Amino acid sequence: MKNYPKKFVIFPVLFISAFFLFSGCEKADIPIGKTIQKISQPAEFAKPEVKKREPISIIFLGDIMLDRYIRQIAEKKGYDFILEKVSDFLKSSDLAIANLEGPVTSSPSRSINTQLGEKANYYFTFNFQSLSVLKENNIRLVNIGNNHISNFGAEGIAETKNYLNVNGIEFFGDTTDENNCYIIKEIKSIKIGLVSHNQFFGGQEKSIECLAKIKLLKPDFIVVYAHWGKEYEKEPLESVRNLAREFIDNGADLVIGSHPHIVQWEEEYKNKKIFYSLGNFVFDQYFNPETRLGLAVKVIFNPENKTLDFMKQPVFMETSGQTVLK
């Protein structure tokens, strides 16, 4: 028999050993000198627990006007005096939202000491010192889409936005910025989309377009805050009722109205609530019992079942300048 060099014998042995080691053969599972522990994989990974989102509450208010007699009282007794009797109620929710019925500027008031019916009687400007009191009382978001926000022109609107920003109060409904027709407010991981409808600027078409935009962002709920209708009318106009229903047809879960200065009735459409007018919240319209009575609505947003619950709280405007619970 022919003798082969040792190196030719060793090489095939090493090759065969390597083949069994890496081929997956059971006999080659455990290399010499080592122990490998097999790890068995669970049939199914445990699913992480999904934390339930708790409900949140928002109080919706009507018109806030801080000029004329209200301004005179506040400058004597302080702006906190105006909301002193409703402060605890406002702080009982996660947020309070109102219609800010005029600009906040450094200009002096034109309406103080004017008479009902005079042109200057309807030109409003609010002292910036009032804003810190609004925020302290949980009014941290306001609608500025109304017929008085432009009383002091574009410069007045710019001042208003600056003062609101400085005081940490958010806003929507800016008539000089089409992208501000809505805002999404996130509270405890729940996203509330708010759309401003201003019948005095942009009107129906703009608001429907705004609804379409906010729906793309997929908030948990959509609320339309509308400044509409006819002043001092006890019932909503038929055109307003039709528009409210159109808002719901286009995705709104709730419609809140302001501008008539008196409380109008509410209704349901497709299981969605419509409050046509909450009336006044802070105003000096003492000439009629109906203009002195307002309505605050606390809305409970339930994210787990997508439902809304409501608590209605009547308020009353005293001749002292204060708003009180009724």
Rosetta silent file (secondary structure, phi, psi, omega in degrees, C-alpha in Angstrom):
SEQUENCE: MKNYPKKFVIFPVLFISAFFLFSGCEKADIPIGKTIQKISQPAEFAKPEVKKREPISIIFLGDIMLDRYIRQIAEKKGYDFILEKVSDFLKSSDLAIANLEGPVTSSPSRSINTQLGEKANYYFTFNFQSLSVLKENNIRLVNIGNNHISNFGAEGIAETKNYLNVNGIEFFGDTTDENNCYIIKEIKSIKIGLVSHNQFFGGQEKSIECLAKIKLLKPDFIVVYAHWGKEYEKEPLESVRNLAREFIDNGADLVIGSHPHIVQWEEEYKNKKIFYSLGNFVFDQYFNPETRLGLAVKVIFNPENKTLDFMKQPVFMETSGQTVLK
SCORE:     score description
SCORE:     0.000 S_00000001
   1 L     0.000  141.721 -175.096    0.000    0.000    0.000 S_00000001
   2 L   -78.163  133.992  177.281    1.228    3.397   -0.933 S_00000001
   3 L   -87.792  124.302  177.068    2.207    5.684    1.954 S_00000001
   4 L   -96.963  150.868  176.222    0.737    9.184    1.727 S_00000001
   5 L   -60.782  148.505 -177.411    2.239   12.139    3.504 S_00000001
   6 H   -58.082  -34.501 -175.868    0.551   12.890    6.863 S_00000001
   7 H   -66.006  -26.924  178.202   -0.665   16.276    5.718 S_00000001
   8 H   -78.777  -21.210  177.566   -2.808   14.611    3.019 S_00000001
   9 H   -81.793  -42.069 -177.363   -4.423   12.365    5.590 S_00000001
  10 H   -64.237  -39.138 -174.871   -5.194   15.129    8.124 S_00000001
  11 H   -60.917  -47.792  177.028   -6.850   17.422    5.557 S_00000001
  12 H   -62.091  -36.389  179.677   -9.757   15.081    4.608 S_00000001
  13 H   -63.658  -44.183  178.627  -10.430   14.353    8.292 S_00000001
  14 H   -63.677  -38.978 -179.400  -10.688   18.036    9.066 S_00000001
  15 H   -63.325  -44.967 -178.988  -12.957   18.595    6.060 S_00000001
  16 H   -66.328  -38.492  179.430  -15.362   15.808    7.094 S_00000001
  17 H   -64.457  -42.714 -179.961  -15.465   17.099   10.705 S_00000001
  18 H   -64.828  -37.262 -179.052  -16.276   20.607    9.543 S_00000001
  19 H   -60.881  -46.238 -179.322  -19.031   19.288    7.269 S_00000001
  20 H   -69.452  -30.879 -178.840  -20.841   17.565   10.163 S_00000001
  21 H   -65.773  -41.050 -173.750  -20.335   20.547   12.422 S_00000001
  22 H  -102.704   -3.968 -175.402  -22.076   23.044   10.122 S_00000001
  23 L   -83.374   -8.055 -179.245  -24.491   20.793    8.251 S_00000001
  24 L    89.738    3.892  178.571  -27.085   20.716   11.036 S_00000001
  25 L   -64.522  137.113 -175.464  -26.548   17.021   11.731 S_00000001
  26 H   -59.783  -34.354 -178.453  -27.678   16.205   15.274 S_00000001
  27 H   -68.570  -14.789 -179.899  -24.420   14.438   16.069 S_00000001
  28 H  -105.702   16.044 -177.826  -22.595   17.704   15.414 S_00000001
  29 L   -61.639  -42.699 -170.991  -24.844   19.822   17.689 S_00000001
  30 L  -113.363  109.481  176.621  -22.322   20.101   20.475 S_00000001
  31 L   -62.603  154.549 -179.188  -18.712   20.894   19.584 S_00000001
  32 L   -62.241  132.043  176.578  -16.034   19.109   21.592 S_00000001
  33 L    86.009   -1.571 -178.245  -15.283   20.846   24.859 S_00000001
  34 L  -132.311  151.834  176.259  -18.418   23.089   24.798 S_00000001
  35 L  -119.687  126.096  179.538  -22.013   22.831   25.991 S_00000001
  36 L  -110.457  125.026  179.375  -24.756   24.657   24.120 S_00000001
  37 L   -91.590  126.019  178.775  -28.065   25.246   25.858 S_00000001
  38 L   -77.170  135.530  179.463  -31.044   25.115   23.571 S_00000001
  39 L  -109.232  118.438  179.350  -33.506   28.034   23.998 S_00000001
  40 L   -88.730  131.079 -179.709  -37.079   27.235   23.221 S_00000001
  41 L   -83.264  139.038  176.171  -39.127   30.146   21.814 S_00000001
  42 L   -64.923  150.110 -178.207  -42.627   30.769   23.243 S_00000001
  43 L   -63.164  -32.122 -177.265  -45.426   29.955   20.890 S_00000001
  44 L  -150.976  133.258  178.420  -46.765   33.515   21.146 S_00000001
  45 L   -72.278  144.047  177.595  -45.340   36.758   22.562 S_00000001
  46 L   -68.312  133.111 -179.802  -47.401   38.441   25.304 S_00000001
  47 L   -79.277  136.847  179.029  -49.255   41.477   23.962 S_00000001
  48 L   -64.968  144.030 -179.343  -48.538   44.771   25.772 S_00000001
  49 L   -71.616  129.160  179.715  -51.419   46.029   27.864 S_00000001
  50 L   -88.961  120.238 -177.886  -53.235   48.940   26.213 S_00000001
  51 L   -76.807  128.989  179.440  -53.927   51.688   28.732 S_00000001
  52 L   -71.199  139.213  177.710  -57.489   52.974   28.606 S_00000001
  53 L   -86.704  130.509 -178.738  -57.865   56.703   28.008 S_00000001
  54 L   -81.524  152.551  177.350  -59.886   58.487   30.643 S_00000001
  55 L   -63.112  155.612  173.725  -62.642   60.993   29.733 S_00000001
  56 E  -124.406  162.776  178.761  -61.903   64.721   29.702 S_00000001
  57 E  -127.390  140.868  175.944  -64.198   67.696   30.231 S_00000001
  58 E  -131.146  133.537  175.884  -64.400   71.055   28.459 S_00000001
  59 E   -97.416  124.137  176.486  -66.676   73.948   29.421 S_00000001
  60 E  -100.706  132.515 -176.906  -68.049   75.914   26.478 S_00000001
  61 E  -121.228  163.915  178.273  -69.049   79.525   27.112 S_00000001
  62 E   -86.743 -141.434 -172.750  -70.777   82.248   25.128 S_00000001
  63 E   -79.515  134.266  173.227  -69.641   85.802   24.366 S_00000001
  64 E  -113.591  118.843  179.096  -67.068   87.616   26.502 S_00000001
  65 L  -124.058  120.034 -171.056  -67.036   91.411   26.105 S_00000001
  66 L  -116.663   30.395  177.723  -64.596   93.324   28.325 S_00000001
  67 L  -115.822 -167.628  177.944  -65.121   96.934   27.260 S_00000001
  68 H    53.420 -129.032 -175.823  -67.663   99.679   28.150 S_00000001
  69 H   -64.669  -37.288  179.151  -69.138   99.255   31.646 S_00000001
  70 H   -59.905  -41.501 -179.248  -67.320   95.954   32.279 S_00000001
  71 H   -67.044  -40.382  178.911  -63.995   97.685   31.681 S_00000001
  72 H   -61.914  -44.826  178.585  -64.883  100.551   34.016 S_00000001
  73 H   -64.114  -44.457 -177.301  -65.788   98.141   36.814 S_00000001
  74 H   -64.603  -35.342 -179.820  -62.689   96.005   36.242 S_00000001
  75 H   -71.478  -19.899  176.757  -60.380   99.019   36.331 S_00000001
  76 H   -90.983  -42.644 -172.019  -61.802   99.919   39.740 S_00000001
  77 H  -111.045   -5.725 -179.116  -62.135   96.477   41.332 S_00000001
  78 L    95.638  146.819 -178.076  -59.815   94.323   39.251 S_00000001
  79 H   -68.461  -25.264  178.159  -60.570   91.884   36.435 S_00000001
  80 H   -66.469  -23.714  177.634  -60.646   88.973   38.864 S_00000001
  81 H   -62.556  -35.076 -176.190  -63.753   90.564   40.405 S_00000001
  82 H   -62.508  -39.361 -175.438  -65.690   89.945   37.154 S_00000001
  83 H  -106.640    9.464 -174.650  -65.226   86.157   37.309 S_00000001
  84 L   -55.833  -39.495 -174.494  -64.955   85.759   41.072 S_00000001
  85 L   -83.175  -10.502  179.443  -68.339   84.027   41.470 S_00000001
  86 L  -117.732    5.508 -174.171  -67.805   81.524   38.644 S_00000001
  87 H   -59.566  -48.234 -178.570  -64.120   80.810   39.175 S_00000001
  88 H   -62.213  -38.712  178.401  -64.528   77.446   40.891 S_00000001
  89 H   -63.550  -46.071 -178.752  -66.912   76.256   38.205 S_00000001
  90 H   -62.075  -33.643 -178.053  -64.536   77.228   35.396 S_00000001
  91 L   -83.881   -0.943 -178.614  -61.685   75.412   37.116 S_00000001
  92 L   -82.984    0.405 -179.716  -63.728   72.233   37.507 S_00000001
  93 L  -121.366  174.035  177.192  -62.930   71.138   33.935 S_00000001
  94 L   -74.445  -22.998 -176.397  -59.794   70.430   31.937 S_00000001
  95 E  -165.770  149.458  171.042  -60.371   73.541   29.811 S_00000001
  96 E  -123.450  137.630 -177.326  -62.846   76.377   29.222 S_00000001
  97 E  -125.240  135.418 -179.358  -63.452   77.854   25.761 S_00000001
  98 E  -139.554  167.714  172.035  -65.256   81.117   24.976 S_00000001
  99 E   -92.353  117.843  178.346  -65.871   83.577   22.166 S_00000001
 100 E   -85.933  101.973 -168.201  -63.646   86.641   22.672 S_00000001
 101 L   -84.725   56.052  176.692  -65.965   89.337   21.357 S_00000001
 102 L   152.505  166.801 -178.503  -63.383   91.944   20.374 S_00000001
 103 L   -82.840  158.998  173.997  -59.689   92.731   19.992 S_00000001
 104 E  -108.835  111.897 -174.740  -57.119   93.186   22.736 S_00000001
 105 L  -136.516  171.947  174.840  -55.146   96.348   21.982 S_00000001
 106 L   -88.896   -0.422 -179.097  -53.169   99.174   23.558 S_00000001
 107 L   -73.814  148.767  175.590  -55.684  101.680   22.164 S_00000001
 108 L   -70.275  156.658 -179.874  -57.989  103.553   24.548 S_00000001
 109 L   -67.178  139.353  173.217  -61.634  102.547   24.664 S_00000001
 110 L   -98.096  -17.764 -169.958  -64.007  104.267   22.254 S_00000001
 111 L   -96.026  -15.061  179.619  -67.137  102.793   23.758 S_00000001
 112 L   -62.344  134.636  178.443  -66.910  103.900   27.401 S_00000001
 113 L    67.875   17.459  173.349  -69.594  106.476   28.267 S_00000001
 114 L   -92.430  164.465 -178.862  -71.365  106.059   24.913 S_00000001
 115 L  -102.590  151.939  176.930  -75.082  105.506   24.592 S_00000001
 116 L   -56.478  127.848 -178.992  -76.916  102.517   23.179 S_00000001
 117 L   104.193  -23.459  175.849  -77.354  103.099   19.456 S_00000001
 118 L   -70.887  146.523 -177.879  -74.272  105.280   19.005 S_00000001
 119 H   -59.892  -43.126 -177.632  -71.753  103.939   16.501 S_00000001
 120 H   -65.761  -19.284 -179.434  -68.879  104.063   18.983 S_00000001
 121 H   -63.048  -20.980 -175.592  -70.936  101.952   21.408 S_00000001
 122 H  -108.958   11.801  176.235  -70.191   98.886   19.259 S_00000001
 123 L  -102.743  111.281 -173.241  -66.421   99.407   18.831 S_00000001
 124 L  -106.040  146.505  165.063  -64.669   97.209   21.362 S_00000001
 125 L  -150.029  138.484 -174.939  -61.100   96.930   22.605 S_00000001
 126 E  -109.703  145.247  176.953  -60.010   95.047   25.699 S_00000001
 127 L   -70.676  134.325 -178.046  -57.225   95.807   28.148 S_00000001
 128 L   -62.125  -21.853  179.904  -54.418   93.241   27.922 S_00000001
 129 H   -65.521  -19.048  179.575  -54.465   92.947   31.725 S_00000001
 130 H   -70.459  -24.400 -172.721  -57.735   91.026   31.411 S_00000001
 131 H   -68.532  -37.285  179.615  -56.036   88.087   29.700 S_00000001
 132 H   -63.405  -32.690  178.664  -54.072   86.867   32.709 S_00000001
 133 H   -71.974  -38.403  175.777  -57.368   86.641   34.629 S_00000001
 134 H   -59.532  -46.663 -178.721  -58.979   84.646   31.815 S_00000001
 135 H   -64.515  -42.556  178.656  -56.096   82.201   31.895 S_00000001
 136 H   -59.449  -27.090  179.898  -56.143   81.947   35.695 S_00000001
 137 L   -99.367   23.731  170.417  -59.798   80.986   35.379 S_00000001
 138 L    75.624    4.760  174.272  -59.050   78.184   32.917 S_00000001
 139 E   -85.428   86.967 -172.124  -60.166   80.087   29.793 S_00000001
 140 E  -111.009    7.860  176.563  -57.056   79.078   27.888 S_00000001
 141 E  -148.998  129.694 -177.975  -58.529   78.834   24.394 S_00000001
 142 E  -132.101  148.486  170.702  -60.720   81.409   22.646 S_00000001
 143 E   -89.281  129.712  177.057  -62.520   81.771   19.359 S_00000001
 144 L  -115.671   13.744  178.168  -61.744   85.097   17.666 S_00000001
 145 L   -86.944   81.084 -178.643  -63.818   84.438   14.541 S_00000001
 146 L  -146.755  179.224 -174.299  -66.522   87.066   15.090 S_00000001
 147 L   -80.777   -7.645 -178.879  -67.827   90.407   13.838 S_00000001
 148 L  -106.373  -11.108 -175.416  -65.981   92.541   16.439 S_00000001
 149 L   -61.337  -25.437 -178.640  -62.444   91.173   16.178 S_00000001
 150 L   -99.532   17.831  179.620  -61.675   93.661   13.377 S_00000001
 151 L   -56.364  -30.955  179.009  -63.036   96.725   15.218 S_00000001
 152 L  -114.115   30.273  172.982  -59.508   98.144   15.298 S_00000001
 153 H    70.518 -170.659 -179.133  -58.462   96.818   11.890 S_00000001
 154 H   -62.971  -33.458  178.618  -55.688   94.428   10.942 S_00000001
 155 H   -65.043  -38.145  177.986  -53.353   96.136   13.409 S_00000001
 156 H   -66.134  -37.749  177.434  -55.811   95.406   16.198 S_00000001
 157 H   -65.817  -41.599  179.236  -55.973   91.735   15.206 S_00000001
 158 H   -62.930  -42.316  176.848  -52.173   91.535   15.159 S_00000001
 159 H   -62.166  -42.287  179.920  -52.014   93.075   18.641 S_00000001
 160 H   -57.453  -49.241 -178.317  -54.666   90.656   19.852 S_00000001
 161 H   -62.541  -39.193  179.660  -52.733   87.626   18.672 S_00000001
 162 H   -65.025  -46.820  179.765  -49.543   88.929   20.228 S_00000001
 163 H   -63.649  -39.440  178.108  -51.172   89.574   23.595 S_00000001
 164 H   -63.380  -44.907  179.362  -52.849   86.169   23.558 S_00000001
 165 H   -61.719  -44.820 -179.091  -49.560   84.443   22.760 S_00000001
 166 H   -61.286  -35.261 -177.657  -47.698   86.332   25.476 S_00000001
 167 L   -91.470    4.203  175.444  -50.346   85.333   28.020 S_00000001
 168 L    72.362   30.230  176.450  -50.407   81.688   26.966 S_00000001
 169 L  -109.124  122.859  179.666  -53.947   81.682   25.580 S_00000001
 170 E   -81.478  160.749 -177.294  -54.477   79.770   22.347 S_00000001
 171 E  -149.347  159.362  172.933  -56.905   80.956   19.688 S_00000001
 172 E  -147.763  160.715 -178.048  -58.586   79.966   16.446 S_00000001
 173 L    96.809   14.895  179.687  -60.758   81.789   13.907 S_00000001
 174 L   -62.648  118.309 -177.664  -58.176   84.400   12.861 S_00000001
 175 L   -73.739  -10.389  179.028  -59.673   86.187    9.840 S_00000001
 176 L   -98.635    0.402 -178.144  -56.199   87.170    8.591 S_00000001
 177 L  -139.862  105.095 -176.404  -54.890   83.602    8.487 S_00000001
 178 H   -64.706  -20.697  178.794  -56.863   80.948    6.590 S_00000001
 179 H   -80.247   -7.082 -179.827  -54.837   78.202    8.286 S_00000001
 180 H   -99.782   18.086  177.340  -56.167   79.313   11.681 S_00000001
 181 L   -70.596  -12.804  177.654  -59.766   78.366   10.906 S_00000001
 182 E  -143.646  166.456  173.591  -59.204   75.355   13.149 S_00000001
 183 E  -148.721  147.687  172.998  -57.055   74.145   16.000 S_00000001
 184 E  -110.769  119.538  179.888  -56.408   70.720   17.500 S_00000001
 185 E  -106.179  120.387  179.552  -56.206   70.746   21.268 S_00000001
 186 E  -101.064  123.288  179.387  -54.713   67.642   22.864 S_00000001
 187 E  -128.751  118.455  179.052  -55.677   66.946   26.469 S_00000001
 188 L    51.628   45.677  177.351  -54.514   63.761   28.205 S_00000001
 189 L    70.733    7.322  175.562  -53.779   62.140   24.819 S_00000001
 190 E  -102.747  126.777 -176.777  -57.297   62.964   23.511 S_00000001
 191 E   -99.693  118.714  177.971  -57.334   65.191   20.443 S_00000001
 192 E  -107.209  118.519  176.092  -60.214   67.674   20.128 S_00000001
 193 E   -92.393  128.669 -179.601  -60.500   69.422   16.781 S_00000001
 194 E  -119.668  128.128 -179.417  -62.180   72.848   16.899 S_00000001
 195 E  -115.185  132.021  177.553  -63.399   74.642   13.787 S_00000001
 196 E   -93.529  127.447  170.722  -64.416   78.305   13.774 S_00000001
 197 E  -112.022  123.652 -177.787  -67.403   79.306   11.664 S_00000001
 198 E  -124.040  106.286 -176.560  -67.756   83.063   11.177 S_00000001
 199 L   -67.823  -13.466 -179.211  -70.774   84.129    9.137 S_00000001
 200 L   -92.863   -4.886  179.412  -69.215   87.592    8.793 S_00000001
 201 L  -153.144  117.641  177.154  -66.039   86.295    7.154 S_00000001
 202 L    87.699  -47.427  175.297  -65.648   83.367    4.810 S_00000001
 203 H    68.622 -156.742 -170.490  -69.037   81.928    5.594 S_00000001
 204 H   -60.945  -48.287 -175.445  -70.319   78.453    4.877 S_00000001
 205 H   -59.856  -44.719 -179.914  -67.975   77.417    2.074 S_00000001
 206 H   -62.302  -39.799 -177.700  -64.854   78.279    4.057 S_00000001
 207 H   -69.459  -38.276  177.310  -66.091   76.368    7.105 S_00000001
 208 H   -65.104  -39.944  176.357  -66.908   73.223    5.118 S_00000001
 209 H   -62.864  -40.157  179.711  -63.420   73.360    3.600 S_00000001
 210 H   -64.687  -39.844  176.272  -61.974   73.766    7.081 S_00000001
 211 H   -60.869  -41.570  179.662  -63.876   70.703    8.285 S_00000001
 212 H   -62.779  -38.408  179.682  -62.450   68.693    5.413 S_00000001
 213 H   -65.985  -45.785 -174.851  -58.914   69.759    6.383 S_00000001
 214 H   -71.602  -29.137  177.949  -59.258   68.878   10.039 S_00000001
 215 H   -62.612  -32.950  179.203  -60.799   65.476    9.288 S_00000001
 216 H   -64.417  -24.662 -179.560  -57.575   64.510    7.505 S_00000001
 217 L   -85.056   -6.576  173.511  -55.729   64.996   10.807 S_00000001
 218 L    53.240   57.626  171.922  -58.037   62.439   12.465 S_00000001
 219 L   -70.348  165.145  178.836  -58.809   64.028   15.837 S_00000001
 220 L   -70.614  -35.934  179.195  -60.865   62.003   18.300 S_00000001
 221 E  -141.430  152.374  176.332  -63.708   64.553   18.216 S_00000001
 222 E  -125.264  128.001  178.746  -64.606   67.579   16.082 S_00000001
 223 E  -120.324  130.828  172.452  -66.456   70.612   17.459 S_00000001
 224 E   -99.286  123.497  174.421  -67.676   73.549   15.374 S_00000001
 225 E  -104.824  111.901 -170.551  -67.809   76.828   17.285 S_00000001
 226 E  -110.747  136.095  171.793  -70.056   79.090   15.195 S_00000001
 227 E  -108.768  104.511 -166.933  -70.637   82.837   15.303 S_00000001
 228 L  -156.330  179.594  172.698  -73.904   83.133   13.437 S_00000001
 229 L    84.804 -163.654 -176.841  -77.573   83.983   13.373 S_00000001
 230 L  -120.480  134.368 -177.495  -79.494   87.124   14.227 S_00000001
 231 L   -61.731  138.442  173.215  -79.097   89.125   17.414 S_00000001
 232 L    67.192   12.032  175.426  -81.820   88.886   20.070 S_00000001
 233 L   -84.376  132.705 -176.795  -83.826   86.255   18.161 S_00000001
 234 L   -74.647  -25.438 -179.585  -85.284   83.601   20.457 S_00000001
 235 L  -121.017  147.510  178.499  -85.145   80.871   17.826 S_00000001
 236 L   -67.955  147.141  176.415  -82.392   80.016   15.358 S_00000001
 237 L   -64.974  152.605  178.780  -82.907   80.995   11.742 S_00000001
 238 H   -61.396  -36.092  178.633  -83.850   78.207    9.357 S_00000001
 239 H   -65.242  -34.691  177.999  -80.637   78.855    7.414 S_00000001
 240 H   -68.875  -42.157  178.478  -78.644   78.394   10.622 S_00000001
 241 H   -61.796  -42.673  179.147  -80.394   75.106   11.399 S_00000001
 242 H   -63.765  -39.948 -178.998  -79.657   73.805    7.911 S_00000001
 243 H   -68.454  -39.312  178.452  -76.016   74.811    8.201 S_00000001
 244 H   -59.400  -42.297  179.495  -75.637   73.139   11.599 S_00000001
 245 H   -67.676  -34.646  177.062  -76.905   69.901   10.120 S_00000001
 246 H   -65.892  -37.695  176.738  -74.520   70.266    7.199 S_00000001
 247 H   -59.673  -43.671  179.021  -71.640   70.602    9.640 S_00000001
 248 H   -66.868  -40.324  176.642  -72.654   67.304   11.253 S_00000001
 249 H   -60.473  -25.467 -178.634  -73.051   65.664    7.846 S_00000001
 250 L  -101.715   17.734  169.057  -69.454   66.732    7.174 S_00000001
 251 L   116.064   -5.757 -179.587  -67.975   65.253   10.319 S_00000001
 252 L   -71.691  139.012  176.083  -68.791   67.494   13.307 S_00000001
 253 L   -95.188  -17.145 -177.113  -69.576   65.686   16.570 S_00000001
 254 E  -158.845  142.629  176.716  -70.888   68.827   18.280 S_00000001
 255 E  -124.909  126.529  178.305  -71.961   72.340   17.245 S_00000001
 256 E  -117.917  131.801 -177.909  -71.758   75.314   19.628 S_00000001
 257 E  -116.045  153.802  174.665  -73.238   78.692   18.665 S_00000001
 258 E  -146.839  175.148  176.237  -72.785   82.310   19.723 S_00000001
 259 L   109.054  -39.252 -177.969  -73.670   85.872   18.576 S_00000001
 260 L   -66.590  -13.505  178.210  -77.458   86.233   19.200 S_00000001
 261 L    70.018    2.970  170.463  -76.697   87.384   22.820 S_00000001
 262 L  -133.859  157.889 -179.941  -79.548   85.277   24.180 S_00000001
 263 E   -76.539  126.703  174.349  -79.793   81.544   24.811 S_00000001
 264 L  -106.890  164.007 -175.843  -81.520   79.672   21.995 S_00000001
 265 L   -71.395  166.960 -178.788  -82.805   76.136   22.159 S_00000001
 266 E  -113.557  165.589  174.996  -80.811   73.049   21.383 S_00000001
 267 E  -155.416  169.085  175.362  -81.574   69.969   19.336 S_00000001
 268 E  -113.124  141.914  175.893  -80.156   66.621   18.242 S_00000001
 269 E  -139.440  120.686 -176.786  -79.433   65.615   14.688 S_00000001
 270 L    54.221   41.124  179.656  -78.116   62.141   13.898 S_00000001
 271 L    64.542   19.671  177.146  -77.493   61.706   17.630 S_00000001
 272 E  -115.806  139.433 -176.466  -75.250   64.806   17.655 S_00000001
 273 E   -83.588  143.425  173.551  -75.979   67.886   19.789 S_00000001
 274 E  -129.582  117.501  172.274  -76.459   71.400   18.443 S_00000001
 275 E  -104.438  104.932 -170.379  -76.486   74.361   20.847 S_00000001
 276 L   -68.799  -33.290  175.387  -77.570   77.224   18.597 S_00000001
 277 L  -158.642  128.319  176.501  -76.619   80.017   20.999 S_00000001
 278 E   -89.679   -1.407 -179.469  -75.136   80.024   24.495 S_00000001
 279 L    71.561 -155.048 -178.836  -75.916   83.712   24.873 S_00000001
 280 E   -89.345  154.125  171.236  -73.606   85.993   26.840 S_00000001
 281 E  -117.752  -46.329  170.535  -71.065   85.019   29.460 S_00000001
 282 E  -131.321  115.184 -177.548  -69.537   88.411   30.303 S_00000001
 283 L  -163.638  159.355 -179.846  -71.453   91.405   28.902 S_00000001
 284 L  -109.248   30.146  179.529  -73.102   94.622   30.019 S_00000001
 285 L   -87.434   78.406 -175.658  -76.391   94.158   28.175 S_00000001
 286 L   -91.367    5.643 -174.658  -78.613   94.713   31.201 S_00000001
 287 L   -77.256  -10.297 -176.253  -81.547   96.109   29.235 S_00000001
 288 L  -145.920  133.378  178.254  -83.266   92.741   28.871 S_00000001
 289 H   -56.480  -31.909 -177.443  -83.546   89.721   31.218 S_00000001
 290 H   -72.204  -30.984  177.937  -82.821   87.420   28.270 S_00000001
 291 H   -80.212  -13.890  178.016  -79.500   89.107   27.453 S_00000001
 292 H   -88.919  -13.137 -178.974  -78.487   88.812   31.113 S_00000001
 293 E  -102.624  127.740  177.796  -79.000   85.053   31.098 S_00000001
 294 E  -125.898  176.685  179.882  -76.376   82.803   29.527 S_00000001
 295 E  -134.086  128.214  171.168  -75.606   79.117   29.338 S_00000001
 296 E  -106.744  137.677 -177.746  -72.360   77.289   30.053 S_00000001
 297 E  -122.467  117.190  174.255  -72.125   73.702   28.833 S_00000001
 298 E   -90.937  122.422 -177.725  -69.698   71.213   30.341 S_00000001
 299 E  -111.102  127.252  175.767  -69.029   68.454   27.825 S_00000001
 300 E   -97.556  118.651  179.216  -67.539   65.114   28.852 S_00000001
 301 E   -96.927  116.162 -179.434  -65.613   63.526   25.978 S_00000001
 302 E  -102.672  102.791 -173.989  -65.462   59.724   26.320 S_00000001
 303 L   -71.305  -26.905 -175.102  -62.721   58.410   23.999 S_00000001
 304 L   -70.783  -36.606  179.142  -63.338   54.706   24.586 S_00000001
 305 L  -117.783    9.140  175.143  -66.885   54.672   23.223 S_00000001
 306 L    57.307   41.324  178.912  -66.800   57.970   21.282 S_00000001
 307 E  -117.432  162.855  177.685  -69.732   59.464   23.192 S_00000001
 308 E  -122.848  139.173  172.663  -70.416   62.877   24.725 S_00000001
 309 E  -118.501  151.550 -172.214  -72.177   63.688   27.982 S_00000001
 310 E  -129.132  141.200  170.771  -73.515   67.130   28.844 S_00000001
 311 E  -129.542  119.598 -177.130  -74.052   69.241   31.942 S_00000001
 312 E   -97.927  131.292 -179.037  -75.819   72.565   31.439 S_00000001
 313 E  -126.900  106.218  175.364  -75.133   75.431   33.840 S_00000001
 314 E   -66.049  144.289  175.860  -77.154   78.674   33.537 S_00000001
 315 E  -128.030  160.698 -176.481  -75.273   81.885   34.363 S_00000001
 316 E  -137.796  138.614  179.578  -76.510   85.386   35.057 S_00000001
 317 E   -97.040  110.909  179.332  -74.939   88.808   34.494 S_00000001
 318 L   -79.498  155.125  178.446  -75.340   91.059   37.518 S_00000001
 319 L   -70.077   -8.405  174.485  -75.377   94.864   37.196 S_00000001
 320 L   -72.930  -11.501 -175.345  -72.286   94.824   39.434 S_00000001
 321 L   100.264  -11.555 -178.389  -70.368   93.584   36.384 S_00000001
 322 L   -86.604  148.791  168.541  -70.054   90.067   37.785 S_00000001
 323 E  -101.031  133.297 -177.212  -71.203   86.850   36.188 S_00000001
 324 E  -127.927  159.036  173.864  -72.754   84.422   38.673 S_00000001
 325 E   -73.844  140.590 -177.446  -74.098   80.876   38.584 S_00000001
 326 L   -93.808    0.000    0.000  -77.864   80.750   38.275 S_00000001
